[in-house]
Amino acid sequence: MFEILGGRVTLTSALYQVLAEILGDLSKHMTSQARYQRLMDAWLTLMPCDACAMLQLEGHQLVPRSVNGFGSDMMGRQFAVDEHPRLAHILHSRQYVRFDLDCTLPDPYDGLIPTEDGHLHVHDCMGASLYIDEQPWGVITLDALTPGTFDQIDPPLLHTLIRITEAAIKTAALIERLEQEAEHQTEVARAIYEQKAKFSFIGQSPAFNRLMDEIETVAQSDLTVLITGETGVGKELVAHSIHQASGRADAPLVAVNCAALPEALVESELFGHVAGAFSGATKNRAGKFELADGGSLFLDEVGELPLVAQSKLLRAIQSGDLQRVGSDRELHVDVRIIAATNRNLSQEVAEGRFRADLYHRLSIYPIAVPGLRDRLSDIGPLSGFFLSRMQRKLGHINLALSQSSEQALVSYGWPGNVRELEHVLSRAALKAFAERGKQDRLAVIEPHHLGLNESSHSVSVGLTTAAKQDACAEFQAGDLKSAMDEFQANYIRKSLVAFQGNRSKTAAALGLDRSNFHRLLKRLDIS
């Protein structure tokens, strides 16, 4: 492997080829450990030694990255530079270091290189520091159990190998960084895709297409949008779609659930506060308006805001000016407002629970999101979307709807809208998954898995056998929606009678929230 000229070991053309092949492999896709090992292979090919180690400097510790000729525990060790003078001498020298045979400095590898008695006696020991961009990267050390082994190593050869190793480490680090960046970009792209999938609309019905046209129309402007619709129709999806299609898509969309804000903290959440503004305010904190600066602010369930906070919200929306709680300093933000509510705000205004000026400021461009019962042809595509997500969670078991289940889904009234559809299908998928044969890769969802007749949201909850018979006797032929409306109206009237006209108790018994129940009464013309 070596050519001896005048007692010196020099590189032959064959060795150059070996070195080029080994170092050329570093550009290939491999782990960091594999790259270090290929460098180690180059040293072992060109340098006569019994043990070789490449250690990287991390803080004040030298950590093994690749070793050969050591015991199995070597890779788990760390060598504090200030505790090992030989390693410190190598690291701080810009020339290779060869220690005299009578050197009294303790050897850091004593007991780590397998020998007959476990100790390193008189032997050859040398090492070189590795610098990347004039900064110490680490060291490479060579040990030979036979004294004088390194006598015939050619200094230019060693110097060249050191420089090549440094260049290879730098190149490998660059390749690794590029691979990490590419992986990061892939993760970002995947996250964006999943985010879009999470906030993507599925549909093909006329009502759905009209909604998408509205979103496209308003998205490119900075107009304030008020999204209305029943619980579970997807108002949040509309808000995200508007933001993603706008010129602010690269800026944040900050969401605030107004219904979940304690009244005492509404101003702090929206506008921020300074340290000491109130008990518990230990440091300055930016509000949602500041966080959304340059982007969009989504005020979900805006109808739940107390009147006191509504006036300050109006000022911030109109001028973009705000003050943190406890501060006299005025801040200016550039924020697009997208609000949503399941309340009838015009009625709330009439009853004095919502400011008229704020309502008119929010509803510059109103968008009404249709309920699922008005998008019956979208139930199929939506079901496929939700079941695909469930398949991944269940270990990629195929999920399918039976024909009778498809008919049951279309025939149901969906008071909880798309959200209820998702929950129903999630429960049904788990039930079908549990009932399938252990070796079956397919789980078929049948009507009994859906449990629509048992759903707390169904209009038939709590219906007695006699009431069901009465309802069936009163069922009239006609279109599905009219039949469902008639069934709902009859049952709700009987429920109101049962609860002596108490609407709150009736709504609770039917599993509906108060605002949805009042809208349902109005739509069905029940006084």
C-alpha positions in Angstrom: 0.0 0.0 0.0 2.9 2.3 0.6 6.0 3.3 -1.5 9.2 3.9 0.5 11.6 6.5 -0.9 14.6 7.3 1.1 13.1 5.7 4.2 9.9 7.8 3.9 6.3 6.6 3.3 4.8 8.5 0.4 1.5 8.4 -1.6 1.3 6.4 -4.8 -1.2 7.1 -7.6 -3.1 4.1 -6.4 -3.4 5.5 -2.9 -4.6 8.8 -4.4 -7.3 6.9 -6.1 -8.3 5.1 -2.8 -8.4 8.4 -1.0 -10.5 10.0 -3.8 -13.0 7.2 -3.7 -13.4 7.3 0.0 -13.7 11.1 0.2 -16.0 11.1 -2.8 -18.5 9.0 -0.9 -19.0 11.8 1.5 -21.1 13.7 -1.1 -23.6 10.8 -1.1 -26.7 10.7 1.1 -25.6 9.1 4.4 -25.8 9.7 8.1 -23.2 11.9 9.9 -21.8 8.8 11.6 -21.3 7.1 8.2 -19.5 10.2 6.9 -17.1 10.2 9.9 -16.5 6.5 9.4 -15.5 7.0 5.8 -12.9 9.6 6.9 -11.7 7.2 9.5 -11.3 4.6 6.7 -9.1 7.0 4.8 -6.8 7.5 7.8 -6.6 3.8 8.4 -5.8 3.1 4.8 -3.0 5.6 4.7 -1.6 5.6 8.2 0.0 2.6 10.0 -1.6 2.5 13.5 -3.4 0.2 15.9 -6.0 2.7 17.1 -7.4 5.9 15.6 -10.0 8.3 16.9 -11.7 11.4 15.5 -13.1 13.6 18.3 -15.2 16.8 17.9 -15.1 19.7 20.3 -18.4 20.5 22.0 -18.0 23.2 24.5 -15.0 22.1 26.6 -15.5 18.4 25.8 -14.0 16.3 23.0 -16.6 13.8 21.9 -15.7 10.7 19.8 -17.3 10.7 16.4 -15.6 7.8 14.8 -13.1 5.3 16.4 -11.2 2.2 15.4 -9.2 -0.1 17.7 -10.9 0.9 20.9 -13.2 -1.0 23.3 -17.0 -0.8 22.8 -17.5 1.9 25.4 -15.3 4.4 23.7 -18.1 6.1 21.7 -20.0 6.9 24.9 -17.1 8.7 26.5 -16.3 12.4 26.7 -12.9 14.0 27.3 -12.7 17.3 29.1 -9.9 19.3 27.5 -8.6 20.8 30.7 -8.4 17.3 32.3 -6.3 15.7 29.5 -3.1 17.6 28.7 -2.2 15.4 25.7 -5.5 16.2 24.0 -5.2 19.8 25.0 -1.8 20.0 23.5 -3.0 18.5 20.2 -6.1 20.8 20.0 -4.2 24.0 20.6 -1.4 23.2 18.1 -1.8 24.0 14.4 0.9 21.4 13.5 0.6 17.7 14.1 2.0 16.6 17.5 4.1 13.5 18.1 4.8 12.6 21.7 8.2 11.3 22.8 8.3 7.8 24.1 9.4 9.0 27.5 6.6 11.7 27.7 5.2 11.8 31.3 1.8 13.3 30.4 -1.0 10.9 31.2 -2.5 9.1 28.2 -6.3 9.7 27.9 -6.7 6.3 26.3 -5.0 4.2 28.9 -7.3 1.2 29.5 -9.5 2.0 26.5 -7.3 0.3 23.8 -7.4 -3.5 24.2 -4.0 -4.9 25.3 -3.0 -8.0 27.2 -3.0 -6.3 30.6 -5.3 -3.4 29.7 -2.7 -0.7 29.9 -0.8 1.3 27.3 2.9 0.9 27.9 5.7 2.5 25.8 4.1 3.1 22.3 3.9 5.6 19.5 1.3 8.3 20.0 0.5 11.3 17.8 -2.4 13.6 16.8 -3.4 16.6 14.9 -5.9 19.4 15.4 -8.7 19.9 12.9 -9.8 23.5 12.1 -12.8 24.6 10.1 -12.8 28.3 9.0 -10.1 29.1 11.5 -12.2 27.7 14.4 -11.1 24.5 16.2 -13.4 21.6 15.2 -11.7 18.8 17.0 -8.7 16.4 16.8 -7.7 13.1 15.2 -5.4 10.8 17.2 -3.3 7.8 16.2 -1.8 5.2 18.5 0.6 2.4 17.6 1.5 -0.3 20.1 5.0 -0.7 18.6 7.4 2.2 19.3 8.8 3.8 16.2 5.8 3.0 13.9 5.4 6.6 12.9 9.1 7.2 12.2 8.7 6.8 8.4 5.6 8.8 7.9 6.2 11.6 5.4 5.3 15.0 7.0 3.9 16.4 3.6 1.7 13.3 3.4 0.3 13.9 6.9 -0.1 17.6 6.3 -2.0 16.9 3.1 -4.3 14.3 4.8 -5.1 16.8 7.6 -6.1 19.5 5.2 -8.2 17.1 3.1 -9.9 15.8 6.3 -10.8 19.4 7.3 -12.1 20.1 3.8 -14.1 16.9 3.9 -15.6 17.7 7.3 -16.6 21.2 6.1 -18.1 19.8 2.9 -19.9 17.0 4.8 -21.3 19.6 7.3 -22.5 21.7 4.4 -24.2 18.7 2.7 -25.8 17.7 6.1 -27.0 21.3 6.6 -28.5 21.3 3.0 -30.1 17.9 3.7 -31.6 19.2 7.0 -32.9 22.3 5.2 -34.4 20.2 2.5 -36.0 18.0 5.2 -37.2 21.1 7.0 -38.7 22.4 3.8 -40.4 19.1 3.2 -41.8 19.2 6.8 -43.0 22.8 6.2 -44.6 21.8 2.9 -46.2 18.8 4.6 -47.4 21.1 7.5 -48.8 23.6 5.0 -50.5 20.8 3.1 -52.0 19.3 6.3 -53.0 22.8 7.3 -54.7 23.4 4.0 -56.3 19.9 4.3 -57.5 20.8 7.7 -58.9 24.1 6.6 -60.1 23.0 3.1 -63.7 22.9 2.0 -65.2 19.8 0.5 -68.3 20.2 -1.6 -70.0 20.3 -5.0 -73.5 21.5 -4.2 -75.0 24.7 -5.6 -75.0 26.2 -2.0 -71.3 25.3 -1.6 -70.3 26.8 -4.9 -72.1 30.0 -4.1 -70.2 30.2 -0.8 -66.9 29.7 -2.6 -67.8 32.5 -5.0 -68.4 34.8 -2.0 -65.1 33.9 -0.5 -63.2 34.5 -3.7 -65.0 37.9 -4.2 -64.1 39.3 -0.7 -60.7 37.7 -0.1 -58.7 40.1 -2.3 -60.0 43.1 -0.5 -59.4 44.3 3.1 -63.1 44.6 3.9 -64.3 43.5 7.3 -66.2 40.2 7.0 -69.0 38.9 9.2 -69.5 35.2 8.9 -72.9 33.9 10.1 -74.3 30.5 10.4 -75.4 27.7 12.8 -73.0 25.9 15.0 -70.9 23.4 13.1 -71.3 24.7 9.6 -67.6 25.6 9.2 -67.4 29.3 9.9 -63.7 28.9 11.0 -63.0 27.2 7.7 -64.5 30.2 5.8 -62.3 32.6 7.9 -59.1 30.6 7.1 -60.1 30.4 3.4 -60.5 34.1 3.2 -57.2 34.7 4.8 -55.3 32.2 2.7 -56.8 33.7 -0.5 -55.9 37.2 0.5 -52.8 39.3 0.1 -52.1 38.7 3.8 -51.7 35.0 3.4 -48.0 35.1 4.4 -48.8 37.0 7.6 -50.5 35.4 10.6 -54.1 34.7 11.1 -54.7 35.1 14.8 -57.9 33.5 16.2 -59.8 34.6 19.3 -62.7 32.6 20.8 -64.6 35.5 22.3 -67.0 33.1 24.0 -64.1 31.6 26.0 -62.8 34.9 27.3 -63.5 35.8 30.9 -65.1 39.2 31.0 -62.4 40.6 33.2 -59.6 39.6 30.8 -61.3 40.5 27.4 -59.3 43.8 27.1 -56.0 42.2 28.1 -56.5 39.4 25.6 -57.4 41.7 22.7 -55.1 44.7 23.4 -52.4 43.3 25.8 -51.3 44.7 29.1 -48.2 46.1 30.9 -46.6 44.8 34.0 -48.5 45.8 37.1 -51.7 46.7 35.2 -53.6 44.3 37.5 -53.0 41.5 39.9 -51.1 38.8 38.2 -49.8 41.0 35.4 -46.1 40.3 36.1 -44.7 41.3 32.7 -45.7 43.1 29.5 -47.8 41.1 27.2 -48.9 41.8 23.6 -52.6 41.4 22.8 -54.1 39.6 19.8 -54.3 42.8 17.8 -50.6 43.2 18.0 -49.9 39.6 17.2 -52.0 39.9 14.1 -50.4 43.1 12.9 -50.0 42.8 9.1 -52.3 39.9 9.0 -55.9 39.0 9.9 -57.7 38.7 13.3 -60.5 36.2 13.5 -63.0 37.1 16.2 -65.0 33.9 16.6 -68.3 34.1 18.4 -68.0 37.9 18.5 -71.6 38.1 19.7 -70.5 36.9 23.1 -68.4 40.0 23.8 -69.6 42.1 26.7 -70.8 45.7 25.9 -67.9 47.3 27.8 -65.4 45.6 25.5 -67.4 46.3 22.4 -66.8 50.0 22.5 -63.0 49.6 22.7 -63.1 46.9 19.9 -65.0 49.4 17.7 -62.2 52.0 18.1 -59.5 49.6 17.3 -61.3 48.3 14.2 -62.0 51.8 12.9 -58.7 53.5 13.4 -56.2 50.7 14.1 -55.2 52.5 17.3 -55.1 50.7 20.7 -53.6 50.9 24.1 -52.4 48.0 26.3 -54.2 47.8 29.6 -52.4 50.0 32.1 -50.5 51.9 29.5 -50.9 55.5 28.2 -48.9 54.7 25.0 -50.9 54.4 21.9 -50.1 51.7 19.4 -51.1 51.4 15.7 -51.7 48.1 14.0 -52.7 47.1 10.5 -55.2 44.2 10.9 -58.0 42.8 8.8 -61.0 41.8 10.9 -62.9 38.6 10.1 -65.7 37.9 12.6 -68.1 35.0 13.1 -71.2 34.4 15.1 -74.1 32.0 15.4 -76.3 34.7 16.8 -78.7 36.9 15.0 -76.8 40.2 15.7 -79.5 42.4 14.3 -81.8 41.0 16.9 -79.1 41.3 19.5 -78.9 45.0 18.6 -82.6 45.4 18.8 -82.6 43.9 22.3 -79.7 46.0 23.5 -77.1 43.3 23.8 -74.9 44.4 21.0 -73.8 47.8 19.8 -75.4 48.9 16.6 -72.3 50.8 15.4 -70.1 47.8 16.0 -72.5 45.5 14.2 -72.6 47.8 11.1 -68.8 48.0 11.2 -68.4 44.3 11.3 -71.0 43.4 8.7 -69.5 45.4 5.8 -69.4 42.2 3.9 -71.7 39.5 5.4 -71.3 35.9 4.4 -74.0 33.4 5.5 -72.7 29.8 5.6 -75.4 27.3 4.7 -76.3 24.4 7.0 -75.6 20.8 5.9 -79.2 20.1 5.3 -79.0 22.7 2.5 -75.9 20.8 1.1 -77.2 17.3 1.0 -75.1 16.4 -2.1 -72.0 17.3 -0.2 -72.5 14.6 2.4 -70.9 12.0 0.2 -67.7 13.9 -0.4 -67.5 15.1 3.2 -67.9 11.5 4.4 -65.1 10.3 2.2 -62.8 13.0 3.5 -63.5 12.3 7.2 -63.2 8.5 6.7 -59.9 8.9 4.9 -58.6 10.7 8.0 -59.9 8.0 10.3 -58.3 5.3 8.1 -54.9 6.7 8.9 -55.6 6.8 12.6 -56.8 3.2 12.5 -53.7 1.8 10.9 -54.8 2.3 7.3 -57.7 -0.1 7.7 -60.1 0.6 4.8 -63.4 2.1 5.8 -66.5 2.0 3.6 -70.1 3.1 3.9 -72.8 0.6 3.1 -75.5 1.8 0.7 -78.0 1.8 3.5 -75.7 4.0 5.6 -75.3 6.5 2.8 -79.1 6.7 2.6 -79.3 7.2 6.4 -76.8 10.0 6.3 -78.7 11.9 3.6 -82.0 11.3 5.4 -80.9 12.8 8.7 -81.6 16.4 9.6 -78.0 17.3 10.9 -78.8 19.9 13.5 -75.1 19.9 14.3 -74.1 20.3 10.7 -70.7 19.3 9.3 -69.2 19.0 12.8 -71.9 16.5 13.8 -71.3 14.6 10.6 -67.6 14.3 11.5 -68.3 13.1 15.0 -70.9 10.6 13.9 -68.5 9.1 11.3 -65.7 9.0 13.8 -67.7 7.0 16.3 -69.1 4.8 13.6 -65.6 4.0 12.2 -64.4 3.0 15.7 -67.5 0.7 16.1 -67.1 -0.9 12.7 -63.4 -1.3 13.3 -64.0 -3.1 16.6 -66.5 -5.4 15.0 -64.5 -6.5 12.0 -62.6 -9.7 11.8 -59.1 -9.4 13.1 -57.6 -10.3 9.7 -60.0 -8.1 7.7 -58.5 -5.1 6.1 -62.0 -3.6 5.4 -64.5 -2.3 8.0 -68.0 -1.6 6.6 -70.0 1.0 8.4 -73.7 0.0 8.7 -76.6 2.1 9.9 -76.4 0.7 13.4 -72.9 2.0 13.7 -74.0 5.5 12.9 -76.4 5.6 15.8 -78.4 8.4 14.3 -81.6 7.3 16.0 -79.7 7.5 19.3 -77.9 10.8 18.7 -78.5 13.5 21.3 -78.8 15.9 18.5 -81.5 14.0 16.7 -85.0 15.4 16.7 -86.2 12.1 18.0 -84.3 12.1 21.3 -86.5 11.1 24.2 -89.4 10.4 21.9 -91.8 7.9 23.5 -93.1 4.9 21.5 -96.6 6.5 21.4 -95.1 9.8 20.2 -93.2 8.1 17.5 -96.3 6.4 16.3 -98.2 9.7 16.3 -95.4 11.3 14.4 -95.4 8.5 11.8 -99.2 8.8 11.5 -98.8 12.5 10.8 -96.0 12.1 8.3 -97.1 13.5 4.9 -95.6 12.6 1.5 -93.5 15.3 -0.1 -89.9 16.4 -0.4 -87.5 15.3 2.3 -86.9 18.7 3.7 -90.6 19.5 4.1 -91.1 16.1 5.8 -88.2 16.7 8.2 -89.5 20.2 9.0 -93.0 18.9 9.7 -91.6 16.1 11.9 -89.4 18.5 13.9 -92.2 21.0 14.3 -94.6 18.4 15.6 -92.2 17.0 18.1 -91.0 20.3 19.3 -94.6 21.5 20.0 -95.2 18.4 22.0 -91.9 18.9 23.9 -92.9 22.5 24.7 -96.2 21.3 26.1 -94.4 18.7 28.2 -92.1 21.4 29.7 -95.0 23.9 30.1 -93.6 26.2 27.5 -90.2 26.6 29.1 -87.9 27.0 26.1 -84.6 26.6 28.0 -85.6 23.2 29.5 -87.0 22.1 26.1 -83.8 23.0 24.3 -81.8 21.2 26.9 -83.9 18.1 26.6 -83.5 18.1 22.8 -79.7 18.5 23.1 -79.7 22.0 21.4 -78.1 25.2 22.6 -80.5 28.1 23.3 -79.6 30.2 20.3 -79.9 27.4 17.8 -83.2 26.4 19.4 -84.6 29.9 19.1 -83.6 30.0 15.4 -85.2 26.6 14.8 -88.4 27.9 16.4 -88.4 30.9 14.2 -87.6 28.9 11.0 -90.4 26.4 11.8 -92.8 29.2 12.7 -93.5 27.9 16.2 -94.7 30.5 18.6 
